[in-house]
Amino acid sequence: MKELQYLNKYFIKYKYHFLIGVIITIVAQFFTLYTPKLVGDSIKILDHSQLAPEVIKSKLIHNIVMILVTTLVAGFLTFLMRQTLIVMSRHIEFDLKNEVFQQYERLTQNFYKQNRTGDLMNRISEDVGRVRQYVGPAVMYSINTIIRFAVVTVQMYIVSPKLTLYSLLPLPILAYSIFKISSEINKRSTAYQQNLSKLSTFTQEMFSGIRVIKAYALEGQKQDDFAQLSKESKTKNLDLAKVQSLFGPFMILLIGISNLVVIYVGGMMYINGSIPDIGVIAQFILYINMLTWPVASLGWVSSMVQEAEASQKRINEFLKVVPEIQNTVKERTDINGKISFENVSFTYQDTNIEALKNISFTLNKGETLAILGKTGSGKSTVLSLISRLYDVENGQVKIDAQNIKNLNLYDVRDHIGFVPQDAFLFSDSIKNNIKFGKEDASDEEVIDAAKKAVVHKNIVKFKNQYDTVLGERGITLSGGQKQRVSIARAMIKNAPILLLDDCLSAVDTETEEAILNNLTEFCKDKTTIIVSHRVSSAKNADQIIILEDGKIIQQGSHNQLVNIEGYYKELYFKQLSEKELQ
Protein backbone atom coordinates (compact mmCIF):
# COMPACT_ATOMS: atom_id res chain seq x y z
CA MET A 1 0.00 0.00 0.00
CA LYS A 2 3.04 2.26 0.10
CA GLU A 3 2.65 3.45 -3.49
CA LEU A 4 -1.07 4.13 -3.02
CA GLN A 5 -0.32 6.57 -0.20
CA TYR A 6 0.32 9.11 -2.95
CA LEU A 7 -3.46 9.24 -3.46
CA ASN A 8 -4.20 10.33 0.11
CA LYS A 9 -4.11 13.98 -0.95
CA TYR A 10 -7.09 13.32 -3.22
CA PHE A 11 -9.05 11.69 -0.39
CA ILE A 12 -8.40 14.86 1.63
CA LYS A 13 -9.46 17.04 -1.29
CA TYR A 14 -12.75 15.15 -1.65
CA LYS A 15 -13.21 14.49 2.08
CA TYR A 16 -16.87 15.55 2.08
CA HIS A 17 -17.74 13.04 -0.64
CA PHE A 18 -15.87 10.42 1.35
CA LEU A 19 -17.37 11.22 4.78
CA ILE A 20 -20.94 11.49 3.45
CA GLY A 21 -20.47 8.16 1.66
CA VAL A 22 -19.29 6.51 4.89
CA ILE A 23 -22.22 7.90 6.88
CA ILE A 24 -24.72 6.74 4.27
CA THR A 25 -23.11 3.28 4.27
CA ILE A 26 -23.43 2.98 8.05
CA VAL A 27 -27.10 4.00 7.99
CA ALA A 28 -27.80 1.60 5.09
CA GLN A 29 -26.33 -1.34 7.03
CA PHE A 30 -28.63 -0.75 10.00
CA PHE A 31 -31.62 -0.95 7.67
CA THR A 32 -30.37 -4.24 6.20
CA LEU A 33 -30.38 -5.76 9.71
CA TYR A 34 -34.16 -5.59 9.89
CA THR A 35 -34.78 -8.30 7.27
CA PRO A 36 -33.16 -11.22 9.16
CA LYS A 37 -34.81 -10.11 12.41
CA LEU A 38 -38.22 -9.87 10.76
CA VAL A 39 -37.80 -13.25 9.01
CA GLY A 40 -36.74 -14.85 12.30
CA ASP A 41 -39.70 -13.23 14.03
CA SER A 42 -42.06 -14.49 11.31
CA ILE A 43 -40.86 -18.10 11.76
CA LYS A 44 -41.21 -17.69 15.51
CA ILE A 45 -44.82 -16.56 14.99
CA LEU A 46 -45.55 -19.60 12.82
CA ASP A 47 -43.95 -21.81 15.46
CA HIS A 48 -46.43 -20.58 18.05
CA SER A 49 -49.52 -22.55 17.02
CA GLN A 50 -51.50 -21.27 20.05
CA LEU A 51 -51.93 -17.88 18.30
CA ALA A 52 -55.14 -17.24 16.42
CA PRO A 53 -54.89 -17.45 12.61
CA GLU A 54 -56.03 -13.83 12.28
CA VAL A 55 -53.25 -12.68 14.62
CA ILE A 56 -50.64 -14.74 12.73
CA LYS A 57 -51.83 -13.33 9.40
CA SER A 58 -51.79 -9.77 10.71
CA LYS A 59 -48.29 -10.11 12.14
CA LEU A 60 -46.97 -11.75 8.95
CA ILE A 61 -48.43 -9.00 6.74
CA HIS A 62 -46.88 -6.40 9.05
CA ASN A 63 -43.50 -8.10 8.82
CA ILE A 64 -43.70 -8.42 5.00
CA VAL A 65 -44.50 -4.71 4.66
CA MET A 66 -41.63 -3.82 7.00
CA ILE A 67 -39.25 -6.06 5.01
CA LEU A 68 -40.26 -4.29 1.78
CA VAL A 69 -39.91 -0.81 3.32
CA THR A 70 -36.55 -1.44 4.95
CA THR A 71 -35.24 -3.14 1.79
CA LEU A 72 -36.31 -0.17 -0.36
CA VAL A 73 -34.73 2.31 2.07
CA ALA A 74 -31.51 0.26 2.21
CA GLY A 75 -31.48 0.07 -1.61
CA PHE A 76 -31.98 3.83 -1.94
CA LEU A 77 -29.20 4.52 0.55
CA THR A 78 -26.93 2.13 -1.37
CA PHE A 79 -27.68 4.16 -4.51
CA LEU A 80 -26.69 7.36 -2.66
CA MET A 81 -23.54 5.62 -1.42
CA ARG A 82 -22.52 4.92 -5.02
CA GLN A 83 -23.37 8.47 -6.02
CA THR A 84 -20.90 9.82 -3.46
CA LEU A 85 -18.03 7.31 -3.45
CA ILE A 86 -18.04 6.30 -7.14
CA VAL A 87 -18.48 9.92 -8.25
CA MET A 88 -15.54 10.79 -5.98
CA SER A 89 -13.43 8.21 -7.84
CA ARG A 90 -14.27 9.83 -11.17
CA HIS A 91 -13.14 13.21 -9.84
CA ILE A 92 -9.89 11.65 -8.64
CA GLU A 93 -9.40 9.93 -12.01
CA PHE A 94 -9.86 13.29 -13.75
CA ASP A 95 -7.37 15.02 -11.44
CA LEU A 96 -4.79 12.24 -11.69
CA LYS A 97 -4.94 12.14 -15.50
CA ASN A 98 -4.43 15.90 -15.60
CA GLU A 99 -1.55 15.66 -13.13
CA VAL A 100 0.15 12.96 -15.21
CA PHE A 101 -0.38 14.94 -18.42
CA GLN A 102 1.00 18.14 -16.86
CA GLN A 103 4.04 16.18 -15.70
CA TYR A 104 4.50 14.87 -19.25
CA GLU A 105 4.47 18.47 -20.47
CA ARG A 106 7.10 19.50 -17.91
CA LEU A 107 9.51 16.65 -18.64
CA THR A 108 12.43 17.34 -20.95
CA GLN A 109 13.63 16.00 -24.29
CA ASN A 110 15.93 13.48 -22.60
CA PHE A 111 12.92 11.87 -20.93
CA TYR A 112 11.14 11.36 -24.24
CA LYS A 113 14.26 9.94 -25.81
CA GLN A 114 14.40 7.30 -23.08
CA ASN A 115 10.69 6.39 -22.95
CA ARG A 116 8.36 5.11 -25.64
CA THR A 117 5.10 6.77 -26.59
CA GLY A 118 3.04 3.60 -26.20
CA ASP A 119 4.26 3.12 -22.63
CA LEU A 120 3.43 6.75 -21.75
CA MET A 121 -0.05 6.36 -23.22
CA ASN A 122 -0.61 3.14 -21.30
CA ARG A 123 0.24 4.76 -17.99
CA ILE A 124 -2.16 7.66 -18.44
CA SER A 125 -4.98 5.38 -19.62
CA GLU A 126 -4.78 1.77 -18.42
CA ASP A 127 -2.83 2.46 -15.23
CA VAL A 128 -4.94 5.45 -14.18
CA GLY A 129 -8.06 3.38 -14.92
CA ARG A 130 -6.88 0.65 -12.53
CA VAL A 131 -6.10 3.23 -9.87
CA ARG A 132 -9.65 4.55 -10.22
CA GLN A 133 -10.92 1.07 -9.43
CA TYR A 134 -9.08 1.36 -6.13
CA VAL A 135 -10.30 4.84 -5.13
CA GLY A 136 -13.85 3.97 -6.23
CA PRO A 137 -15.21 0.40 -6.09
CA ALA A 138 -12.40 -0.97 -3.88
CA VAL A 139 -12.79 1.77 -1.27
CA MET A 140 -16.59 1.59 -1.43
CA TYR A 141 -16.78 -2.17 -1.01
CA SER A 142 -14.10 -2.11 1.70
CA ILE A 143 -16.09 0.40 3.74
CA ASN A 144 -19.29 -1.52 3.07
CA THR A 145 -17.66 -4.80 4.10
CA ILE A 146 -16.10 -3.45 7.31
CA ILE A 147 -19.30 -1.76 8.44
CA ARG A 148 -21.49 -4.73 7.55
CA PHE A 149 -19.16 -7.13 9.35
CA ALA A 150 -19.17 -4.93 12.41
CA VAL A 151 -22.94 -4.43 12.45
CA VAL A 152 -23.90 -8.01 11.57
CA THR A 153 -21.44 -9.78 13.89
CA VAL A 154 -22.48 -7.58 16.83
CA GLN A 155 -26.14 -8.40 16.15
CA MET A 156 -25.29 -12.11 15.82
CA TYR A 157 -23.40 -12.00 19.12
CA ILE A 158 -26.36 -10.40 20.86
CA VAL A 159 -28.66 -13.18 19.63
CA SER A 160 -26.28 -16.10 20.36
CA PRO A 161 -22.57 -15.72 21.21
CA LYS A 162 -21.86 -19.46 20.89
CA LEU A 163 -23.51 -19.82 17.49
CA THR A 164 -21.72 -16.67 16.28
CA LEU A 165 -18.36 -18.16 17.25
CA TYR A 166 -19.01 -21.37 15.32
CA SER A 167 -20.41 -19.52 12.30
CA LEU A 168 -17.34 -17.32 11.90
CA LEU A 169 -14.73 -20.07 12.36
CA PRO A 170 -13.82 -20.17 8.61
CA LEU A 171 -12.85 -16.46 8.60
CA PRO A 172 -9.19 -16.87 9.76
CA ILE A 173 -8.68 -19.35 6.90
CA LEU A 174 -10.23 -16.78 4.57
CA ALA A 175 -7.93 -13.98 5.79
CA TYR A 176 -4.80 -16.09 5.33
CA SER A 177 -5.89 -17.19 1.84
CA ILE A 178 -6.50 -13.58 0.79
CA PHE A 179 -3.03 -12.59 1.97
CA LYS A 180 -1.32 -15.36 -0.01
CA ILE A 181 -3.33 -14.97 -3.19
CA SER A 182 -3.08 -11.15 -3.16
CA SER A 183 0.71 -11.18 -3.15
CA GLU A 184 0.65 -13.47 -6.20
CA ILE A 185 -1.86 -11.17 -7.94
CA ASN A 186 0.41 -8.18 -7.35
CA LYS A 187 3.35 -9.96 -8.96
CA ARG A 188 1.37 -11.16 -11.99
CA SER A 189 -0.45 -7.85 -12.42
CA THR A 190 2.86 -5.97 -12.64
CA ALA A 191 4.15 -8.39 -15.27
CA TYR A 192 0.93 -8.03 -17.28
CA GLN A 193 1.01 -4.21 -17.19
CA GLN A 194 4.62 -4.15 -18.34
CA ASN A 195 3.78 -6.42 -21.26
CA LEU A 196 0.72 -4.32 -22.10
CA SER A 197 3.00 -1.27 -22.38
CA LYS A 198 5.19 -3.15 -24.87
CA LEU A 199 2.11 -4.06 -26.89
CA SER A 200 0.85 -0.44 -26.89
CA THR A 201 4.28 0.84 -27.93
CA PHE A 202 4.56 -1.67 -30.77
CA THR A 203 1.05 -0.86 -32.03
CA GLN A 204 1.64 2.89 -31.91
CA GLU A 205 4.90 2.55 -33.86
CA MET A 206 3.27 0.32 -36.47
CA PHE A 207 0.43 2.80 -37.03
CA SER A 208 2.88 5.70 -37.31
CA GLY A 209 5.13 3.81 -39.71
CA ILE A 210 2.46 2.02 -41.74
CA ARG A 211 3.61 3.60 -45.01
CA VAL A 212 7.13 2.26 -44.55
CA ILE A 213 5.79 -1.19 -43.65
CA LYS A 214 3.68 -1.29 -46.79
CA ALA A 215 6.50 0.08 -48.95
CA TYR A 216 8.80 -2.74 -47.82
CA ALA A 217 6.01 -5.38 -47.92
CA LEU A 218 6.63 -6.27 -44.27
CA GLU A 219 2.97 -6.75 -43.31
CA GLY A 220 3.38 -10.48 -42.76
CA GLN A 221 6.48 -10.12 -40.59
CA LYS A 222 4.92 -7.37 -38.47
CA GLN A 223 1.76 -9.45 -38.11
CA ASP A 224 3.88 -12.29 -36.74
CA ASP A 225 5.64 -9.89 -34.35
CA PHE A 226 2.30 -8.52 -33.16
CA ALA A 227 0.90 -12.04 -32.76
CA GLN A 228 3.91 -13.00 -30.63
CA LEU A 229 3.47 -9.94 -28.37
CA SER A 230 -0.28 -10.60 -28.17
CA LYS A 231 0.40 -14.20 -27.25
CA GLU A 232 2.73 -13.12 -24.44
CA SER A 233 0.10 -10.62 -23.25
CA LYS A 234 -2.61 -13.30 -23.34
CA THR A 235 -0.41 -15.72 -21.39
CA LYS A 236 0.34 -13.18 -18.67
CA ASN A 237 -3.32 -12.11 -18.52
CA LEU A 238 -4.43 -15.74 -18.21
CA ASP A 239 -1.86 -16.30 -15.46
CA LEU A 240 -3.39 -13.36 -13.63
CA ALA A 241 -6.96 -14.50 -14.30
CA LYS A 242 -6.22 -18.02 -12.99
CA VAL A 243 -5.18 -16.63 -9.62
CA GLN A 244 -8.07 -14.18 -9.51
CA SER A 245 -10.53 -16.96 -10.34
CA LEU A 246 -9.61 -18.79 -7.13
CA PHE A 247 -11.32 -16.15 -5.01
CA GLY A 248 -14.97 -16.62 -5.99
CA PRO A 249 -15.29 -20.41 -5.57
CA PHE A 250 -13.13 -20.35 -2.44
CA MET A 251 -15.28 -17.68 -0.79
CA ILE A 252 -18.52 -19.44 -1.69
CA LEU A 253 -17.13 -22.71 -0.30
CA LEU A 254 -16.32 -21.08 3.03
CA ILE A 255 -19.73 -19.40 3.19
CA GLY A 256 -21.39 -22.73 2.42
CA ILE A 257 -19.42 -24.38 5.23
CA SER A 258 -20.55 -21.60 7.57
CA ASN A 259 -24.19 -22.24 6.60
CA LEU A 260 -23.78 -25.96 7.32
CA VAL A 261 -22.22 -25.12 10.67
CA VAL A 262 -25.17 -22.85 11.51
CA ILE A 263 -27.71 -25.51 10.56
CA TYR A 264 -25.95 -28.30 12.47
CA VAL A 265 -24.81 -26.41 15.57
CA GLY A 266 -27.95 -24.27 15.66
CA GLY A 267 -30.15 -27.36 15.30
CA MET A 268 -28.33 -29.10 18.16
CA MET A 269 -28.65 -25.97 20.31
CA TYR A 270 -32.39 -25.76 19.55
CA ILE A 271 -32.85 -29.41 20.52
CA ASN A 272 -30.91 -28.79 23.74
CA GLY A 273 -32.92 -25.66 24.44
CA SER A 274 -29.86 -23.34 24.21
CA ILE A 275 -31.74 -21.09 21.78
CA PRO A 276 -35.36 -20.15 22.37
CA ASP A 277 -36.84 -20.84 18.92
CA ILE A 278 -36.01 -22.20 15.48
CA GLY A 279 -36.37 -18.72 13.98
CA VAL A 280 -32.88 -17.93 15.32
CA ILE A 281 -31.40 -20.51 12.92
CA ALA A 282 -33.15 -18.89 9.96
CA GLN A 283 -32.01 -15.50 11.22
CA PHE A 284 -28.39 -16.69 11.40
CA ILE A 285 -28.52 -18.21 7.91
CA LEU A 286 -29.66 -14.85 6.56
CA TYR A 287 -26.90 -13.08 8.53
CA ILE A 288 -24.29 -15.44 7.10
CA ASN A 289 -25.65 -14.89 3.59
CA MET A 290 -25.61 -11.15 4.19
CA LEU A 291 -21.87 -11.60 4.67
CA THR A 292 -21.58 -13.67 1.47
CA TRP A 293 -21.11 -10.73 -0.92
CA PRO A 294 -18.82 -8.74 1.41
CA VAL A 295 -16.68 -11.82 1.98
CA ALA A 296 -16.69 -12.69 -1.73
CA SER A 297 -15.91 -9.06 -2.58
CA LEU A 298 -12.81 -9.23 -0.38
CA GLY A 299 -11.10 -11.21 -3.10
CA TRP A 300 -12.20 -8.80 -5.81
CA VAL A 301 -11.26 -5.78 -3.69
CA SER A 302 -7.91 -7.33 -2.82
CA SER A 303 -7.29 -7.99 -6.50
CA MET A 304 -8.16 -4.38 -7.40
CA VAL A 305 -5.92 -3.02 -4.66
CA GLN A 306 -2.98 -5.14 -5.80
CA GLU A 307 -3.47 -4.12 -9.44
CA ALA A 308 -3.82 -0.47 -8.43
CA GLU A 309 -0.66 -0.73 -6.35
CA ALA A 310 1.26 -2.03 -9.38
CA SER A 311 -0.22 0.66 -11.64
CA GLN A 312 0.34 3.51 -9.17
CA LYS A 313 3.96 2.41 -8.80
CA ARG A 314 4.40 2.82 -12.56
CA ILE A 315 2.69 6.22 -12.45
CA ASN A 316 4.78 7.36 -9.49
CA GLU A 317 7.96 6.51 -11.39
CA PHE A 318 7.11 9.36 -13.79
CA LEU A 319 5.53 11.73 -11.29
CA LYS A 320 8.68 11.60 -9.16
CA VAL A 321 10.96 12.45 -12.09
CA VAL A 322 12.34 15.96 -11.57
CA PRO A 323 12.50 17.84 -14.90
CA GLU A 324 16.04 18.87 -15.81
CA ILE A 325 14.80 22.21 -17.15
CA GLN A 326 13.40 24.24 -14.25
CA ASN A 327 11.65 27.60 -14.36
CA THR A 328 13.27 29.28 -11.36
CA VAL A 329 12.15 32.82 -12.28
CA LYS A 330 8.51 33.71 -11.67
CA GLU A 331 8.72 37.37 -12.68
CA ARG A 332 7.47 38.14 -16.18
CA THR A 333 10.16 39.19 -18.63
CA ASP A 334 9.98 41.36 -21.74
CA ILE A 335 12.22 40.00 -24.48
CA ASN A 336 13.63 42.08 -27.33
CA GLY A 337 15.63 39.43 -29.14
CA LYS A 338 19.40 39.92 -28.83
CA ILE A 339 21.06 36.48 -28.70
CA SER A 340 24.61 35.59 -27.77
CA PHE A 341 26.54 32.35 -27.22
CA GLU A 342 29.62 32.61 -25.01
CA ASN A 343 31.98 29.62 -25.20
CA VAL A 344 29.07 27.17 -25.28
CA SER A 345 29.73 23.42 -25.23
CA PHE A 346 27.04 20.77 -25.05
CA THR A 347 26.95 16.94 -24.88
CA TYR A 348 23.82 14.80 -25.28
CA GLN A 349 23.46 12.62 -22.19
CA ASP A 350 21.72 9.71 -23.90
CA THR A 351 24.37 9.26 -26.62
CA ASN A 352 27.35 11.01 -25.00
CA ILE A 353 27.90 12.84 -28.31
CA GLU A 354 29.54 16.25 -27.93
CA ALA A 355 27.34 18.31 -30.27
CA LEU A 356 28.84 21.77 -29.67
CA LYS A 357 32.40 22.72 -28.76
CA ASN A 358 33.20 26.22 -27.52
CA ILE A 359 30.70 28.09 -29.73
CA SER A 360 30.57 31.91 -29.56
CA PHE A 361 28.58 34.46 -31.57
CA THR A 362 26.36 37.50 -31.05
CA LEU A 363 23.20 38.34 -32.94
CA ASN A 364 21.58 41.73 -32.39
CA LYS A 365 17.86 42.40 -32.55
CA GLY A 366 16.60 42.52 -36.14
CA GLU A 367 19.59 40.62 -37.55
CA THR A 368 19.55 37.30 -39.37
CA LEU A 369 21.99 34.45 -38.78
CA ALA A 370 22.32 31.48 -41.13
CA ILE A 371 23.90 28.26 -39.87
CA LEU A 372 25.21 25.76 -42.43
CA GLY A 373 27.10 22.53 -42.11
CA LYS A 374 27.02 18.81 -42.69
CA THR A 375 24.49 16.50 -41.05
CA GLY A 376 25.31 16.07 -37.36
CA SER A 377 27.46 19.18 -37.16
CA GLY A 378 25.34 20.69 -34.33
CA LYS A 379 23.06 23.10 -36.23
CA SER A 380 19.76 22.02 -34.66
CA THR A 381 21.39 21.87 -31.23
CA VAL A 382 21.96 25.64 -31.36
CA LEU A 383 18.22 26.21 -31.83
CA SER A 384 17.35 23.74 -29.06
CA LEU A 385 19.56 25.64 -26.62
CA ILE A 386 18.00 28.99 -27.54
CA SER A 387 14.48 27.66 -26.89
CA ARG A 388 15.89 25.97 -23.77
CA LEU A 389 14.86 22.47 -24.66
CA TYR A 390 18.24 21.61 -23.14
CA ASP A 391 20.46 23.49 -20.70
CA VAL A 392 24.11 24.18 -21.52
CA GLU A 393 26.84 22.52 -19.48
CA ASN A 394 29.68 24.92 -20.22
CA GLY A 395 29.47 28.55 -21.29
CA GLN A 396 26.37 30.73 -21.41
CA VAL A 397 23.43 31.30 -23.73
CA LYS A 398 22.19 34.87 -23.31
CA ILE A 399 19.08 36.68 -24.45
CA ASP A 400 19.12 40.47 -24.10
CA ALA A 401 22.47 40.17 -22.27
CA GLN A 402 20.96 37.95 -19.55
CA ASN A 403 21.73 34.30 -18.95
CA ILE A 404 18.76 32.36 -20.35
CA LYS A 405 18.50 30.45 -17.06
CA ASN A 406 17.76 33.73 -15.28
CA LEU A 407 14.76 34.47 -17.50
CA ASN A 408 11.23 33.15 -17.11
CA LEU A 409 11.20 29.92 -19.13
CA TYR A 410 7.69 30.42 -20.47
CA ASP A 411 8.40 34.02 -21.46
CA VAL A 412 11.44 32.88 -23.43
CA ARG A 413 9.46 30.26 -25.34
CA ASP A 414 6.48 32.57 -25.76
CA HIS A 415 8.72 35.06 -27.55
CA ILE A 416 10.05 32.47 -30.01
CA GLY A 417 8.49 31.34 -33.27
CA PHE A 418 9.93 27.93 -34.04
CA VAL A 419 9.71 25.83 -37.22
CA PRO A 420 11.20 22.38 -36.48
CA GLN A 421 13.05 20.21 -38.96
CA ASP A 422 10.28 17.61 -38.67
CA ALA A 423 7.19 19.61 -39.64
CA PHE A 424 4.76 18.16 -37.10
CA LEU A 425 1.08 18.97 -37.63
CA PHE A 426 -1.87 17.97 -35.45
CA SER A 427 -4.91 15.92 -36.50
CA ASP A 428 -7.02 19.05 -36.79
CA SER A 429 -8.07 21.51 -39.48
CA ILE A 430 -5.42 23.43 -41.42
CA LYS A 431 -6.82 26.65 -39.95
CA ASN A 432 -6.41 25.42 -36.37
CA ASN A 433 -2.90 24.15 -37.12
CA ILE A 434 -1.91 27.64 -38.24
CA LYS A 435 -3.78 29.25 -35.33
CA PHE A 436 -1.74 27.05 -32.98
CA GLY A 437 0.76 29.90 -33.07
CA LYS A 438 -1.95 32.42 -32.09
CA GLU A 439 -5.20 30.95 -30.83
CA ASP A 440 -7.22 34.18 -31.12
CA ALA A 441 -6.10 34.90 -34.70
CA SER A 442 -8.77 35.97 -37.16
CA ASP A 443 -9.43 34.20 -40.47
CA GLU A 444 -7.78 37.13 -42.27
CA GLU A 445 -4.60 36.68 -40.21
CA VAL A 446 -4.58 32.95 -40.97
CA ILE A 447 -4.90 33.56 -44.71
CA ASP A 448 -2.25 36.28 -44.60
CA ALA A 449 0.21 33.95 -42.83
CA ALA A 450 -0.53 31.19 -45.35
CA LYS A 451 0.12 33.58 -48.23
CA LYS A 452 3.46 34.62 -46.75
CA ALA A 453 4.36 30.94 -46.42
CA VAL A 454 3.28 30.42 -50.07
CA VAL A 455 0.79 27.68 -49.18
CA HIS A 456 -2.51 29.57 -49.62
CA LYS A 457 -2.96 28.48 -53.26
CA ASN A 458 -2.54 24.83 -52.26
CA ILE A 459 -5.02 25.10 -49.39
CA VAL A 460 -7.84 26.67 -51.43
CA LYS A 461 -7.69 23.77 -53.87
CA PHE A 462 -8.87 21.38 -51.14
CA LYS A 463 -12.59 20.70 -50.97
CA ASN A 464 -12.94 22.19 -47.48
CA GLN A 465 -10.06 24.64 -47.93
CA TYR A 466 -8.85 25.88 -44.51
CA ASP A 467 -11.35 23.61 -42.72
CA THR A 468 -9.72 20.51 -44.19
CA VAL A 469 -8.98 18.11 -41.33
CA LEU A 470 -5.52 16.58 -41.55
CA GLY A 471 -4.63 12.98 -40.88
CA GLU A 472 -2.25 11.95 -38.10
CA ARG A 473 0.93 14.05 -38.09
CA GLY A 474 -0.44 15.97 -41.11
CA ILE A 475 -0.29 12.96 -43.41
CA THR A 476 -2.91 14.54 -45.70
CA LEU A 477 -0.35 17.07 -46.95
CA SER A 478 2.87 16.59 -48.90
CA GLY A 479 6.23 17.19 -47.23
CA GLY A 480 6.58 20.66 -48.74
CA GLN A 481 3.01 21.64 -47.80
CA LYS A 482 3.57 20.52 -44.21
CA GLN A 483 6.72 22.63 -44.00
CA ARG A 484 4.93 25.69 -45.34
CA VAL A 485 1.98 25.29 -42.94
CA SER A 486 4.54 25.06 -40.11
CA ILE A 487 6.14 28.30 -41.35
CA ALA A 488 2.71 29.98 -41.42
CA ARG A 489 2.14 28.78 -37.85
CA ALA A 490 5.38 30.44 -36.73
CA MET A 491 4.78 33.64 -38.70
CA ILE A 492 1.27 34.20 -37.32
CA LYS A 493 2.76 34.20 -33.81
CA ASN A 494 4.76 37.30 -34.77
CA ALA A 495 7.35 36.64 -32.06
CA PRO A 496 10.52 38.76 -31.77
CA ILE A 497 12.71 35.67 -32.31
CA LEU A 498 12.21 33.33 -35.27
CA LEU A 499 14.02 29.98 -35.51
CA LEU A 500 13.85 28.06 -38.80
CA ASP A 501 15.37 24.57 -38.70
CA ASP A 502 15.96 23.45 -42.29
CA CYS A 503 12.27 24.10 -42.97
CA LEU A 504 12.61 24.59 -46.76
CA SER A 505 14.27 21.28 -47.60
CA ALA A 506 11.10 19.80 -49.16
CA VAL A 507 10.15 22.77 -51.38
CA ASP A 508 11.38 23.57 -54.87
CA THR A 509 13.82 26.45 -55.49
CA GLU A 510 11.16 28.73 -56.96
CA THR A 511 8.88 28.35 -53.94
CA GLU A 512 11.88 28.66 -51.63
CA GLU A 513 12.84 31.97 -53.22
CA ALA A 514 9.28 33.31 -52.84
CA ILE A 515 9.18 32.29 -49.15
CA LEU A 516 12.60 33.80 -48.48
CA ASN A 517 11.54 37.09 -50.08
CA ASN A 518 8.49 37.17 -47.82
CA LEU A 519 10.62 36.27 -44.81
CA THR A 520 13.06 39.10 -45.59
CA GLU A 521 10.23 41.61 -45.32
CA PHE A 522 8.59 39.85 -42.35
CA CYS A 523 11.83 39.54 -40.34
CA LYS A 524 13.03 43.16 -40.61
CA ASP A 525 12.47 43.81 -36.91
CA LYS A 526 12.98 40.21 -35.75
CA THR A 527 16.02 38.23 -34.70
CA THR A 528 16.11 35.29 -37.10
CA ILE A 529 18.21 32.14 -37.23
CA ILE A 530 17.99 29.95 -40.33
CA VAL A 531 19.45 26.45 -40.31
CA SER A 532 19.88 25.12 -43.83
CA HIS A 533 21.86 23.01 -46.25
CA ARG A 534 21.30 25.51 -49.07
CA VAL A 535 23.33 28.63 -49.76
CA SER A 536 20.21 30.22 -51.29
CA SER A 537 18.63 30.28 -47.82
CA ALA A 538 21.73 31.81 -46.25
CA LYS A 539 23.12 34.34 -48.73
CA ASN A 540 20.99 37.28 -47.56
CA ALA A 541 21.72 36.76 -43.87
CA ASP A 542 23.67 39.35 -41.88
CA GLN A 543 25.91 36.60 -40.52
CA ILE A 544 26.72 33.07 -41.67
CA ILE A 545 28.26 30.37 -39.48
CA ILE A 546 29.65 27.09 -40.80
CA LEU A 547 29.69 24.25 -38.26
CA GLU A 548 31.73 21.06 -38.48
CA ASP A 549 31.84 18.48 -35.67
CA GLY A 550 30.35 21.05 -33.29
CA LYS A 551 32.95 23.74 -34.04
CA ILE A 552 32.71 26.97 -35.99
CA ILE A 553 35.07 26.60 -38.94
CA GLN A 554 33.91 29.70 -40.87
CA GLN A 555 32.07 32.87 -39.90
CA GLY A 556 31.14 36.01 -41.84
CA SER A 557 28.79 37.43 -44.46
CA HIS A 558 28.01 35.88 -47.85
CA ASN A 559 30.38 38.26 -49.66
CA GLN A 560 33.17 37.52 -47.24
CA LEU A 561 32.82 33.74 -47.26
CA VAL A 562 32.33 33.33 -51.01
CA ASN A 563 35.66 35.02 -51.61
CA ILE A 564 37.77 32.78 -49.37
CA GLU A 565 38.59 29.10 -49.79
CA GLY A 566 36.58 26.79 -47.62
CA TYR A 567 33.33 24.90 -47.12
CA TYR A 568 30.99 27.80 -47.95
CA LYS A 569 32.65 28.68 -51.25
CA GLU A 570 32.70 25.03 -52.36
CA LEU A 571 29.04 24.60 -51.43
CA TYR A 572 28.05 27.83 -53.18
CA PHE A 573 29.63 26.95 -56.53
CA LYS A 574 28.46 23.34 -56.31
CA GLN A 575 24.82 24.37 -55.78
CA LEU A 576 25.15 27.14 -58.38
CA SER A 577 26.28 24.65 -61.04
CA GLU A 578 23.48 22.25 -60.05
CA LYS A 579 20.95 25.05 -60.49
CA GLU A 580 22.32 25.90 -63.94
CA LEU A 581 22.01 22.26 -65.00
CA GLN A 582 18.33 22.10 -64.02
Secondary structure as GFF3:
##gff-version 3
##sequence-region A 1 582
A	DSSP	three_ten_helix	3	7	.	.	.	ID=ss1
A	DSSP	alpha_helix	8	13	.	.	.	ID=ss2
A	DSSP	alpha_helix	15	32	.	.	.	ID=ss3
A	DSSP	alpha_helix	34	47	.	.	.	ID=ss4
A	DSSP	alpha_helix	53	106	.	.	.	ID=ss5
A	DSSP	alpha_helix	109	114	.	.	.	ID=ss6
A	DSSP	alpha_helix	117	122	.	.	.	ID=ss7
A	DSSP	pi_helix	123	127	.	.	.	ID=ss8
A	DSSP	alpha_helix	128	133	.	.	.	ID=ss9
A	DSSP	pi_helix	134	138	.	.	.	ID=ss10
A	DSSP	alpha_helix	139	159	.	.	.	ID=ss11
A	DSSP	alpha_helix	161	167	.	.	.	ID=ss12
A	DSSP	alpha_helix	171	208	.	.	.	ID=ss13
A	DSSP	alpha_helix	210	215	.	.	.	ID=ss14
A	DSSP	alpha_helix	219	244	.	.	.	ID=ss15
A	DSSP	alpha_helix	247	272	.	.	.	ID=ss16
A	DSSP	alpha_helix	279	290	.	.	.	ID=ss17
A	DSSP	alpha_helix	292	319	.	.	.	ID=ss18
A	DSSP	beta_strand	339	347	.	.	.	ID=ss19
A	DSSP	beta_strand	354	363	.	.	.	ID=ss20
A	DSSP	beta_strand	368	373	.	.	.	ID=ss21
A	DSSP	alpha_helix	379	386	.	.	.	ID=ss22
A	DSSP	beta_strand	394	399	.	.	.	ID=ss23
A	DSSP	beta_strand	402	403	.	.	.	ID=ss24
A	DSSP	three_ten_helix	404	406	.	.	.	ID=ss25
A	DSSP	alpha_helix	409	414	.	.	.	ID=ss26
A	DSSP	beta_strand	416	419	.	.	.	ID=ss27
A	DSSP	alpha_helix	430	435	.	.	.	ID=ss28
A	DSSP	alpha_helix	443	452	.	.	.	ID=ss29
A	DSSP	alpha_helix	456	459	.	.	.	ID=ss30
A	DSSP	three_ten_helix	465	467	.	.	.	ID=ss31
A	DSSP	three_ten_helix	472	474	.	.	.	ID=ss32
A	DSSP	alpha_helix	479	493	.	.	.	ID=ss33
A	DSSP	beta_strand	497	501	.	.	.	ID=ss34
A	DSSP	alpha_helix	509	522	.	.	.	ID=ss35
A	DSSP	beta_strand	527	531	.	.	.	ID=ss36
A	DSSP	alpha_helix	535	538	.	.	.	ID=ss37
A	DSSP	beta_strand	543	548	.	.	.	ID=ss38
A	DSSP	beta_strand	551	556	.	.	.	ID=ss39
A	DSSP	alpha_helix	558	561	.	.	.	ID=ss40
A	DSSP	alpha_helix	567	581	.	.	.	ID=ss41
###
